[in-house]
């Protein structure tokens, strides 16, 4: 699941603000186009890039960390359902406490 986070993050930013903001976030985070593709290929595990994206997104979208994480949580669920991964969500538990334990 971890490797989907950058992909879902990009989708959230593009949905909320558009490609111009995404480009600014990448620049602010120090991520160049040659790094972006591997970051989004679902195989790369680079926590430093995730944290850089998080900080840059807070800055560019003028959101607090809490507000950004809430927005990401909402987008994560809708993205997962929209892309046909509802089975994944259902398999993790039918209540929030059970889901969080998994």
C-alpha positions in Angstrom: 0.0 0.0 0.0 2.8 2.4 0.8 3.9 2.7 -2.8 0.5 4.1 -3.8 0.8 7.1 -1.5 2.7 9.3 -3.9 0.3 8.4 -6.7 -2.8 9.2 -4.6 -1.1 12.3 -3.4 -0.5 13.6 -6.9 -4.1 12.7 -7.8 -5.3 14.7 -4.8 -3.3 17.8 -5.7 -4.3 17.7 -9.4 -8.0 17.2 -8.4 -7.9 20.0 -5.9 -5.7 22.6 -7.6 -4.4 21.5 -11.0 -1.1 20.8 -12.7 0.5 24.2 -12.0 0.3 23.6 -8.2 1.7 20.1 -8.6 4.6 21.5 -10.6 5.3 24.1 -7.8 5.1 21.4 -5.2 7.6 19.2 -7.0 9.9 22.2 -7.3 9.5 23.2 -3.6 10.1 19.6 -2.6 13.3 19.4 -4.7 11.8 16.6 -6.9 12.7 16.9 -10.6 10.9 15.2 -13.4 13.4 12.4 -13.6 12.7 11.6 -10.0 8.9 12.0 -10.2 8.3 9.0 -12.5 10.1 6.5 -10.3 8.5 8.0 -7.2 5.1 7.2 -8.7 5.9 3.8 -10.1 4.6 1.9 -7.0 8.1 0.4 -6.3 10.1 3.2 -4.8 10.1 3.6 -1.0 11.6 7.0 -0.3 10.3 8.4 2.9 12.4 11.5 2.5 10.5 12.3 -0.7 7.1 11.7 0.9 8.0 14.1 3.7 9.3 16.6 1.2 6.0 16.4 -0.8 4.0 16.8 2.4 5.8 19.9 3.5 5.7 21.4 0.0 2.0 20.7 -0.3 1.3 22.4 3.0 3.1 25.4 1.8 1.8 25.6 -1.7 -1.8 24.9 -0.8 -1.7 27.0 2.4 -3.0 24.2 4.5 -2.1 23.2 8.0 -0.7 19.7 8.5 -3.9 18.5 10.1 -6.1 19.9 7.3 -3.9 18.4 4.6 -3.9 15.0 6.3 -7.7 15.1 6.6 -8.0 16.0 2.9 -5.7 13.2 2.0 -7.7 10.7 4.0 -10.9 11.7 2.3 -9.2 11.6 -1.1 -7.5 8.2 -0.3 -10.9 6.6 0.2 -12.5 8.1 -2.9 -9.5 7.3 -5.0 -9.4 3.7 -3.8 -13.1 3.2 -4.6 -12.9 5.1 -7.9 -10.0 3.0 -9.1 -11.7 -0.4 -8.4 -9.9 -1.1 -5.2 -13.0 -1.2 -3.0 -12.4 -4.9 -2.3 -9.1 -3.9 -0.7 -10.9 -1.4 1.6 -13.6 -3.9 2.5 -11.0 -6.6 3.3 -9.4 -4.4 5.9 -12.4 -4.4 8.2 -16.0 -3.2 8.4 -15.4 -0.7 11.2 -12.8 2.0 11.7 -11.2 0.4 14.8 -10.8 -2.9 12.9 -9.5 -1.1 9.8 -6.9 0.7 11.9 -5.8 -2.5 13.5 -5.1 -4.0 10.1 
